[in-house]
Amino acid sequence: MSTAAIEQKTTRWILDPDDTSVEFAVKTFWGLMTVHGRFDRFDGSYEVGPAGEKIELTIDADSLDTGHATRDKHLRSADFFHVEKHPQVRFTTSRIHRVNDDFVHVVGRLEAAGAFVPLEFAASTQRVGDTLEVEATTTVDQRELGMTSGKLGMIRPPATLHVKARLTA
């Protein structure tokens, strides 16, 4: 195959939901405790081609789980994710800059609860056999998404987001 043909090829990696985790952590009780949670349903892709690299992640907001049913119900309410009106959380990139073989600098937009915030963070990427592993951690001030601080201002920004994904071509 010629070099020109290789350069024109686009590879789309699809997220393996059984080997991926989408998690969050938020300080509560005036910063004395940390609540950890996860989302159980999501899909996404990582595309590499002549136009550059692109990441998309779509999360079912109703699938959030902190291990506490009452808290989860509150997080699904209009105070936070407003799942009834905004059932998905989405992240899409606007630019990815490859730093080296193992790291990329990601610029994109996180949309949740009917609002969006720009995000910028580093992510590791590693080929493992015929799969691609991507891992990233970033923070977001959830108030910018219209989410409350809870009763008595007990929830402290920022929320930490962590994704560890395995993708297949």
Z-matrix of the N, CA and C atoms (Angstrom, degrees):
N
C 1 1.443
C 2 1.526 1 108.21
N 3 1.305 2 117.03 1 137.15
C 4 1.460 3 120.71 2 -178.16
C 5 1.524 4 111.40 3 -73.59
N 6 1.341 5 115.13 4 160.04
C 7 1.464 6 120.99 5 178.55
C 8 1.526 7 110.57 6 -60.98
N 9 1.335 8 116.91 7 -40.35
C 10 1.467 9 120.89 8 179.68
C 11 1.523 10 110.82 9 -61.17
N 12 1.336 11 118.18 10 -39.55
C 13 1.463 12 121.46 11 179.73
C 14 1.532 13 110.27 12 -67.52
N 15 1.328 14 117.29 13 -39.05
C 16 1.461 15 121.08 14 179.06
C 17 1.523 16 110.12 15 -64.73
N 18 1.327 17 117.49 16 -42.72
C 19 1.458 18 121.87 17 -178.00
C 20 1.529 19 111.97 18 -64.71
N 21 1.336 20 118.35 19 -26.02
C 22 1.450 21 122.18 20 -178.20
C 23 1.528 22 113.06 21 -86.44
N 24 1.319 23 117.56 22 -10.33
C 25 1.447 24 121.71 23 -176.14
C 26 1.533 25 111.17 24 -74.11
N 27 1.330 26 115.97 25 137.33
C 28 1.448 27 122.08 26 175.00
C 29 1.520 28 108.28 27 -111.14
N 30 1.320 29 115.27 28 131.55
C 31 1.459 30 120.83 29 176.41
C 32 1.513 31 108.48 30 -111.84
N 33 1.320 32 115.76 31 128.22
C 34 1.470 33 121.08 32 178.31
C 35 1.526 34 107.77 33 -114.01
N 36 1.312 35 115.21 34 117.48
C 37 1.460 36 122.80 35 177.89
C 38 1.525 37 107.71 36 -94.95
N 39 1.334 38 117.33 37 133.11
C 40 1.459 39 122.67 38 -178.58
C 41 1.529 40 109.22 39 -107.77
N 42 1.313 41 115.99 40 134.15
C 43 1.454 42 122.79 41 -178.37
C 44 1.535 43 111.08 42 -63.92
N 45 1.317 44 116.24 43 134.05
C 46 1.462 45 122.69 44 175.12
C 47 1.531 46 107.25 45 -94.50
N 48 1.340 47 118.89 46 105.13
C 49 1.466 48 120.43 47 -175.08
C 50 1.530 49 113.44 48 -65.23
N 51 1.323 50 117.94 49 -22.64
C 52 1.467 51 120.12 50 179.74
C 53 1.520 52 112.64 51 -77.78
N 54 1.333 53 116.87 52 -16.08
C 55 1.464 54 120.37 53 -177.56
C 56 1.527 55 110.64 54 -126.26
N 57 1.350 56 115.42 55 34.64
C 58 1.458 57 122.19 56 -177.86
C 59 1.519 58 108.89 57 -136.63
N 60 1.325 59 116.37 58 146.03
C 61 1.461 60 120.60 59 174.12
C 62 1.528 61 109.82 60 -130.32
N 63 1.328 62 115.05 61 139.78
C 64 1.460 63 123.13 62 176.45
C 65 1.527 64 105.49 63 -125.76
N 66 1.333 65 116.24 64 110.65
C 67 1.461 66 121.32 65 -170.98
C 68 1.526 67 111.35 66 -128.62
N 69 1.330 68 114.94 67 160.76
C 70 1.461 69 120.69 68 175.60
C 71 1.522 70 109.22 69 -143.00
N 72 1.315 71 115.44 70 158.57
C 73 1.469 72 121.86 71 176.00
C 74 1.522 73 107.62 72 -143.36
N 75 1.332 74 115.41 73 138.83
C 76 1.465 75 121.56 74 -178.83
C 77 1.524 76 108.61 75 -139.70
N 78 1.324 77 115.79 76 135.29
C 79 1.465 78 121.07 77 175.88
C 80 1.532 79 108.29 78 -75.50
N 81 1.326 80 115.58 79 134.78
C 82 1.460 81 120.97 80 177.54
C 83 1.508 82 109.36 81 -131.56
N 84 1.301 83 114.43 82 -176.61
C 85 1.460 84 122.23 83 179.43
C 86 1.530 85 109.77 84 49.44
N 87 1.338 86 113.92 85 52.40
C 88 1.462 87 123.90 86 178.97
C 89 1.528 88 111.78 87 58.51
N 90 1.331 89 115.87 88 33.38
C 91 1.458 90 120.53 89 176.03
C 92 1.514 91 114.90 90 87.81
N 93 1.330 92 118.51 91 3.82
C 94 1.456 93 121.09 92 -177.59
C 95 1.526 94 113.26 93 -85.32
N 96 1.323 95 117.53 94 -23.02
C 97 1.468 96 121.90 95 -178.71
C 98 1.530 97 109.38 96 -129.03
N 99 1.311 98 115.59 97 154.71
C 100 1.457 99 120.38 98 174.80
C 101 1.516 100 108.74 99 -118.12
N 102 1.329 101 115.85 100 127.41
C 103 1.458 102 121.44 101 175.03
C 104 1.520 103 107.39 102 -95.10
N 105 1.323 104 115.56 103 127.36
C 106 1.464 105 122.12 104 177.14
C 107 1.518 106 108.69 105 -106.43
N 108 1.310 107 116.00 106 140.19
C 109 1.454 108 120.48 107 178.08
C 110 1.509 109 110.82 108 -146.88
N 111 1.312 110 114.27 109 174.04
C 112 1.468 111 120.12 110 179.70
C 113 1.523 112 108.69 111 -148.24
N 114 1.312 113 114.29 112 164.89
C 115 1.453 114 121.73 113 171.29
C 116 1.525 115 106.26 114 -111.16
N 117 1.324 116 116.32 115 137.40
C 118 1.460 117 120.34 116 -175.44
C 119 1.529 118 114.32 117 -99.13
N 120 1.335 119 118.08 118 -16.47
C 121 1.477 120 120.35 119 -179.08
C 122 1.530 121 109.65 120 -128.37
N 123 1.320 122 115.21 121 126.98
C 124 1.458 123 121.48 122 -177.50
C 125 1.518 124 108.82 123 -165.44
N 126 1.309 125 115.92 124 164.68
C 127 1.465 126 121.42 125 170.13
C 128 1.517 127 108.15 126 -150.39
N 129 1.319 128 115.32 127 164.23
C 130 1.452 129 118.09 128 -177.69
C 131 1.504 130 112.11 129 -177.09
N 132 1.322 131 114.62 130 178.04
C 133 1.459 132 120.79 131 -178.75
C 134 1.520 133 110.48 132 -153.14
N 135 1.324 134 113.90 133 161.58
C 136 1.464 135 122.95 134 175.30
C 137 1.518 136 104.49 135 -134.15
N 138 1.311 137 116.40 136 117.95
C 139 1.463 138 121.36 137 -175.75
C 140 1.523 139 109.98 138 -113.26
N 141 1.321 140 115.82 139 133.71
C 142 1.456 141 122.45 140 177.88
C 143 1.525 142 107.38 141 -125.14
N 144 1.330 143 116.57 142 124.88
C 145 1.459 144 119.97 143 -179.14
C 146 1.507 145 111.73 144 -162.18
N 147 1.322 146 115.73 145 -172.08
C 148 1.461 147 120.22 146 -178.26
C 149 1.527 148 113.68 147 -60.59
N 150 1.316 149 117.83 148 -26.09
C 151 1.465 150 121.16 149 179.54
C 152 1.522 151 111.95 150 -85.46
N 153 1.338 152 117.18 151 0.03
C 154 1.458 153 120.66 152 -179.89
C 155 1.516 154 111.69 153 115.16
N 156 1.317 155 115.08 154 -157.94
C 157 1.458 156 121.46 155 -178.29
C 158 1.523 157 108.94 156 -115.62
N 159 1.345 158 115.68 157 148.62
C 160 1.461 159 120.60 158 -176.56
C 161 1.527 160 109.09 159 -146.05
N 162 1.334 161 116.78 160 136.76
C 163 1.460 162 123.01 161 176.97
C 164 1.520 163 108.81 162 -121.08
N 165 1.329 164 115.38 163 137.58
C 166 1.457 165 121.85 164 172.67
C 167 1.518 166 108.24 165 -133.70
N 168 1.330 167 116.69 166 136.39
C 169 1.453 168 122.40 167 176.98
C 170 1.524 169 107.39 168 -137.96
N 171 1.332 170 116.41 169 125.52
C 172 1.457 171 122.49 170 177.57
C 173 1.520 172 107.83 171 -119.91
N 174 1.322 173 116.35 172 127.96
C 175 1.463 174 122.76 173 -175.25
C 176 1.525 175 109.25 174 -119.47
N 177 1.317 176 116.18 175 135.52
C 178 1.460 177 121.72 176 172.42
C 179 1.531 178 107.05 177 -78.08
N 180 1.325 179 116.63 178 106.35
C 181 1.472 180 121.18 179 -175.26
C 182 1.526 181 112.05 180 -61.20
N 183 1.313 182 117.61 181 -29.68
C 184 1.460 183 121.70 182 179.94
C 185 1.526 184 112.13 183 -68.80
N 186 1.335 185 117.55 184 -14.24
C 187 1.469 186 120.83 185 -177.45
C 188 1.528 187 112.66 186 -86.95
N 189 1.337 188 117.53 187 9.09
C 190 1.470 189 118.71 188 -179.44
C 191 1.522 190 110.61 189 -66.44
N 192 1.328 191 115.18 190 145.03
C 193 1.466 192 121.20 191 -177.15
C 194 1.521 193 108.96 192 -147.74
N 195 1.343 194 115.65 193 118.05
C 196 1.466 195 120.81 194 175.15
C 197 1.522 196 111.01 195 -108.95
N 198 1.340 197 116.56 196 0.47
C 199 1.452 198 120.01 197 -177.96
C 200 1.520 199 113.35 198 84.85
N 201 1.338 200 117.47 199 8.38
C 202 1.462 201 122.02 200 -178.96
C 203 1.533 202 107.16 201 -137.70
N 204 1.339 203 117.48 202 105.16
C 205 1.467 204 122.78 203 -171.56
C 206 1.530 205 113.24 204 -57.10
N 207 1.327 206 118.29 205 -42.25
C 208 1.466 207 120.69 206 -178.84
C 209 1.522 208 110.53 207 -65.55
N 210 1.333 209 116.91 208 -43.79
C 211 1.466 210 120.71 209 178.06
C 212 1.533 211 110.30 210 -63.45
N 213 1.344 212 116.97 211 -42.91
C 214 1.465 213 120.45 212 179.92
C 215 1.523 214 111.37 213 -61.05
N 216 1.332 215 117.15 214 -40.33
C 217 1.467 216 121.00 215 177.57
C 218 1.527 217 109.76 216 -61.72
N 219 1.339 218 116.95 217 -42.35
C 220 1.468 219 120.54 218 178.61
C 221 1.534 220 110.95 219 -65.20
N 222 1.324 221 117.46 220 -41.20
C 223 1.466 222 120.61 221 178.98
C 224 1.535 223 111.93 222 -64.08
N 225 1.317 224 117.33 223 -29.22
C 226 1.468 225 121.08 224 178.23
C 227 1.537 226 111.97 225 -79.37
N 228 1.326 227 117.35 226 -12.97
C 229 1.463 228 122.54 227 -175.75
C 230 1.531 229 111.78 228 -75.03
N 231 1.341 230 114.67 229 177.34
C 232 1.473 231 121.31 230 179.51
C 233 1.528 232 112.35 231 -64.80
N 234 1.335 233 118.89 232 -16.54
C 235 1.464 234 121.14 233 176.88
C 236 1.533 235 111.82 234 -67.68
N 237 1.335 236 116.22 235 -25.72
C 238 1.461 237 120.00 236 -175.70
C 239 1.533 238 110.82 237 -128.81
N 240 1.315 239 118.43 238 -99.46
C 241 1.461 240 121.39 239 -173.40
C 242 1.529 241 114.29 240 -77.86
N 243 1.304 242 118.77 241 -19.51
C 244 1.470 243 124.13 242 -178.50
C 245 1.531 244 109.84 243 46.37
N 246 1.328 245 114.30 244 57.69
C 247 1.466 246 123.10 245 -173.54
C 248 1.528 247 112.63 246 -57.15
N 249 1.325 248 117.14 247 -36.71
C 250 1.461 249 119.86 248 -178.97
C 251 1.530 250 111.63 249 -58.54
N 252 1.310 251 116.46 250 -40.35
C 253 1.472 252 121.15 251 -178.34
C 254 1.537 253 112.13 252 -93.68
N 255 1.337 254 117.75 253 -28.82
C 256 1.468 255 122.46 254 -176.09
C 257 1.527 256 109.02 255 -131.28
N 258 1.337 257 117.25 256 81.26
C 259 1.467 258 120.66 257 -172.25
C 260 1.528 259 115.55 258 -72.22
N 261 1.320 260 117.58 259 -11.73
C 262 1.463 261 119.23 260 -177.26
C 263 1.519 262 112.43 261 -124.07
N 264 1.333 263 114.12 262 149.40
C 265 1.455 264 123.49 263 168.07
C 266 1.520 265 104.19 264 -110.24
N 267 1.326 266 117.77 265 132.68
C 268 1.469 267 120.27 266 -176.87
C 269 1.521 268 110.94 267 -130.71
N 270 1.324 269 114.68 268 141.62
C 271 1.458 270 120.47 269 170.67
C 272 1.515 271 107.59 270 -126.06
N 273 1.323 272 116.37 271 130.01
C 274 1.464 273 121.94 272 175.54
C 275 1.523 274 108.65 273 -134.51
N 276 1.311 275 114.96 274 143.91
C 277 1.460 276 118.83 275 -179.70
C 278 1.523 277 110.67 276 -89.17
N 279 1.313 278 114.32 277 151.16
C 280 1.459 279 120.87 278 170.65
C 281 1.531 280 109.63 279 -109.05
N 282 1.354 281 115.34 280 -21.64
C 283 1.462 282 119.39 281 179.31
C 284 1.529 283 109.51 282 -161.54
N 285 1.321 284 115.10 283 140.20
C 286 1.463 285 121.35 284 172.68
C 287 1.513 286 106.89 285 -130.51
N 288 1.315 287 115.50 286 127.01
C 289 1.470 288 121.38 287 178.76
C 290 1.524 289 107.58 288 -114.28
N 291 1.320 290 116.52 289 120.75
C 292 1.461 291 120.87 290 179.11
C 293 1.519 292 108.54 291 -75.41
N 294 1.337 293 117.08 292 119.49
C 295 1.455 294 123.38 293 179.38
C 296 1.526 295 109.72 294 -82.02
N 297 1.332 296 116.18 295 -46.53
C 298 1.462 297 122.96 296 175.27
C 299 1.523 298 107.71 297 -159.74
N 300 1.328 299 117.97 298 -168.11
C 301 1.460 300 120.24 299 -177.11
C 302 1.527 301 113.32 300 -61.95
N 303 1.325 302 117.63 301 -24.65
C 304 1.457 303 121.11 302 -173.41
C 305 1.526 304 115.66 303 -109.28
N 306 1.338 305 118.37 304 -11.41
C 307 1.457 306 120.17 305 -175.58
C 308 1.519 307 112.10 306 -135.90
N 309 1.340 308 114.34 307 145.69
C 310 1.463 309 121.65 308 173.24
C 311 1.522 310 108.39 309 -127.49
N 312 1.314 311 115.90 310 153.19
C 313 1.465 312 122.81 311 173.01
C 314 1.529 313 105.39 312 -102.79
N 315 1.325 314 116.97 313 121.12
C 316 1.460 315 123.07 314 -172.69
C 317 1.522 316 110.05 315 -108.90
N 318 1.320 317 116.09 316 133.34
C 319 1.465 318 122.81 317 174.19
C 320 1.523 319 106.15 318 -125.52
N 321 1.327 320 116.04 319 128.93
C 322 1.459 321 118.55 320 -178.18
C 323 1.505 322 112.37 321 -164.48
N 324 1.326 323 113.11 322 -159.77
C 325 1.459 324 120.32 323 -174.00
C 326 1.521 325 109.16 324 -138.52
N 327 1.327 326 116.00 325 130.95
C 328 1.455 327 122.59 326 175.56
C 329 1.519 328 108.11 327 -104.79
N 330 1.323 329 115.68 328 127.56
C 331 1.456 330 120.96 329 179.42
C 332 1.529 331 108.49 330 -117.24
N 333 1.330 332 115.96 331 126.25
C 334 1.460 333 122.03 332 178.30
C 335 1.518 334 108.96 333 -154.37
N 336 1.320 335 116.24 334 146.25
C 337 1.466 336 122.20 335 175.28
C 338 1.529 337 112.49 336 55.76
N 339 1.322 338 117.78 337 29.70
C 340 1.455 339 121.46 338 177.19
C 341 1.511 340 115.32 339 82.00
N 342 1.316 341 117.69 340 7.72
C 343 1.466 342 121.68 341 178.75
C 344 1.530 343 108.03 342 -130.55
N 345 1.315 344 115.85 343 170.53
C 346 1.461 345 118.48 344 176.96
C 347 1.511 346 110.34 345 -141.28
N 348 1.343 347 114.41 346 154.86
C 349 1.461 348 121.75 347 176.26
C 350 1.521 349 108.10 348 -135.27
N 351 1.334 350 116.78 349 144.82
C 352 1.462 351 119.08 350 173.92
C 353 1.526 352 109.28 351 -75.75
N 354 1.312 353 116.14 352 144.74
C 355 1.460 354 122.05 353 176.21
C 356 1.515 355 109.69 354 -129.99
N 357 1.317 356 115.55 355 147.50
C 358 1.463 357 122.57 356 177.62
C 359 1.522 358 106.87 357 -144.15
N 360 1.341 359 116.95 358 126.35
C 361 1.457 360 120.32 359 -175.71
C 362 1.525 361 110.74 360 -161.77
N 363 1.323 362 115.18 361 166.15
C 364 1.463 363 121.78 362 175.13
C 365 1.523 364 108.56 363 -92.87
N 366 1.325 365 115.85 364 147.93
C 367 1.462 366 121.38 365 176.11
C 368 1.519 367 108.43 366 -137.51
N 369 1.321 368 115.08 367 142.90
C 370 1.460 369 118.87 368 175.02
C 371 1.526 370 108.50 369 -91.52
N 372 1.314 371 115.75 370 144.35
C 373 1.466 372 121.85 371 176.22
C 374 1.518 373 107.51 372 -133.49
N 375 1.321 374 115.49 373 136.36
C 376 1.460 375 119.38 374 -178.59
C 377 1.525 376 109.52 375 -148.75
N 378 1.328 377 115.42 376 128.58
C 379 1.464 378 120.67 377 173.50
C 380 1.519 379 108.14 378 -79.38
N 381 1.328 380 116.47 379 130.11
C 382 1.456 381 122.94 380 176.78
C 383 1.524 382 106.02 381 -129.97
N 384 1.325 383 115.81 382 100.75
C 385 1.463 384 119.38 383 -174.49
C 386 1.509 385 109.80 384 61.94
N 387 1.331 386 116.32 385 -125.27
C 388 1.464 387 119.47 386 178.92
C 389 1.533 388 112.22 387 -101.34
N 390 1.342 389 116.18 388 24.17
C 391 1.464 390 120.76 389 176.22
C 392 1.521 391 109.97 390 -120.06
N 393 1.312 392 115.33 391 166.23
C 394 1.458 393 122.87 392 176.40
C 395 1.523 394 107.34 393 -123.48
N 396 1.330 395 117.11 394 128.83
C 397 1.459 396 121.48 395 175.95
C 398 1.523 397 108.75 396 -107.38
N 399 1.318 398 115.31 397 132.02
C 400 1.460 399 122.28 398 179.93
C 401 1.520 400 107.36 399 -129.15
N 402 1.345 401 116.13 400 134.67
C 403 1.452 402 120.12 401 178.30
C 404 1.524 403 108.93 402 -139.38
N 405 1.333 404 115.36 403 136.06
C 406 1.464 405 120.45 404 -179.97
C 407 1.513 406 110.43 405 -150.57
N 408 1.321 407 114.57 406 147.22
C 409 1.459 408 122.37 407 174.15
C 410 1.524 409 106.88 408 -133.07
N 411 1.317 410 115.85 409 135.51
C 412 1.451 411 120.89 410 176.78
C 413 1.520 412 108.93 411 -149.31
N 414 1.305 413 116.52 412 175.34
C 415 1.462 414 121.06 413 177.25
C 416 1.519 415 109.42 414 -125.06
N 417 1.319 416 114.70 415 155.18
C 418 1.461 417 120.96 416 176.12
C 419 1.519 418 108.07 417 -144.41
N 420 1.317 419 116.08 418 138.06
C 421 1.464 420 120.95 419 174.27
C 422 1.526 421 106.47 420 -80.30
N 423 1.317 422 116.22 421 103.78
C 424 1.457 423 121.44 422 -174.50
C 425 1.525 424 112.94 423 -61.34
N 426 1.316 425 118.27 424 -20.09
C 427 1.468 426 120.68 425 177.28
C 428 1.527 427 110.50 426 -65.00
N 429 1.349 428 117.42 427 -28.79
C 430 1.463 429 120.85 428 178.19
C 431 1.525 430 111.78 429 -67.64
N 432 1.333 431 116.65 430 -17.17
C 433 1.459 432 121.81 431 175.98
C 434 1.524 433 111.25 432 -96.04
N 435 1.333 434 116.91 433 8.64
C 436 1.453 435 121.85 434 178.74
C 437 1.515 436 113.40 435 82.32
N 438 1.324 437 117.30 436 11.93
C 439 1.465 438 120.77 437 179.59
C 440 1.522 439 109.25 438 -84.64
N 441 1.320 440 116.15 439 143.61
C 442 1.464 441 121.15 440 -174.70
C 443 1.527 442 111.62 441 -78.85
N 444 1.302 443 114.47 442 175.35
C 445 1.463 444 121.71 443 173.60
C 446 1.518 445 110.75 444 -94.97
N 447 1.336 446 116.32 445 6.36
C 448 1.455 447 120.32 446 -179.02
C 449 1.522 448 110.75 447 77.44
N 450 1.309 449 113.37 448 178.70
C 451 1.470 450 118.73 449 179.01
C 452 1.520 451 109.96 450 -63.14
N 453 1.296 452 115.97 451 134.14
C 454 1.471 453 123.45 452 177.88
C 455 1.523 454 113.35 453 61.23
N 456 1.327 455 118.13 454 22.17
C 457 1.462 456 121.29 455 178.31
C 458 1.517 457 113.73 456 63.15
N 459 1.320 458 116.26 457 34.45
C 460 1.468 459 120.53 458 -173.45
C 461 1.537 460 113.84 459 -76.18
N 462 1.332 461 118.35 460 -19.15
C 463 1.460 462 120.27 461 -177.30
C 464 1.518 463 108.92 462 -96.83
N 465 1.312 464 116.06 463 124.25
C 466 1.460 465 122.22 464 -175.44
C 467 1.536 466 111.20 465 -102.09
N 468 1.318 467 117.00 466 132.36
C 469 1.459 468 119.08 467 170.86
C 470 1.525 469 109.51 468 -77.11
N 471 1.259 470 119.18 469 160.73
C 472 1.455 471 127.13 470 -2.69
C 473 1.526 472 111.43 471 -90.37
N 474 1.321 473 115.21 472 162.84
C 475 1.458 474 121.51 473 170.45
C 476 1.525 475 107.20 474 -85.63
N 477 1.313 476 116.40 475 141.19
C 478 1.465 477 121.22 476 176.43
C 479 1.529 478 108.29 477 -99.04
N 480 1.307 479 115.96 478 130.36
C 481 1.462 480 122.08 479 178.89
C 482 1.515 481 108.49 480 -112.56
N 483 1.321 482 116.85 481 137.07
C 484 1.470 483 121.42 482 -179.76
C 485 1.525 484 109.08 483 -137.66
N 486 1.318 485 115.90 484 127.14
C 487 1.462 486 121.84 485 176.98
C 488 1.512 487 108.35 486 -126.06
N 489 1.314 488 115.69 487 130.14
C 490 1.456 489 122.27 488 173.08
C 491 1.516 490 105.64 489 -127.34
N 492 1.320 491 116.01 490 113.93
C 493 1.464 492 120.68 491 -171.53
C 494 1.515 493 112.23 492 -125.52
N 495 1.305 494 113.81 493 144.51
C 496 1.472 495 121.44 494 169.81
C 497 1.527 496 105.78 495 -115.42
N 498 1.316 497 115.37 496 130.39
C 499 1.461 498 121.42 497 -177.45
C 500 1.517 499 109.65 498 -124.81
N 501 1.339 500 115.51 499 150.97
C 502 1.461 501 121.05 500 177.65
C 503 1.530 502 109.20 501 -123.29
N 504 1.313 503 114.99 502 146.70
C 505 1.477 504 120.04 503 -179.22
C 506 1.509 505 109.90 504 -83.15
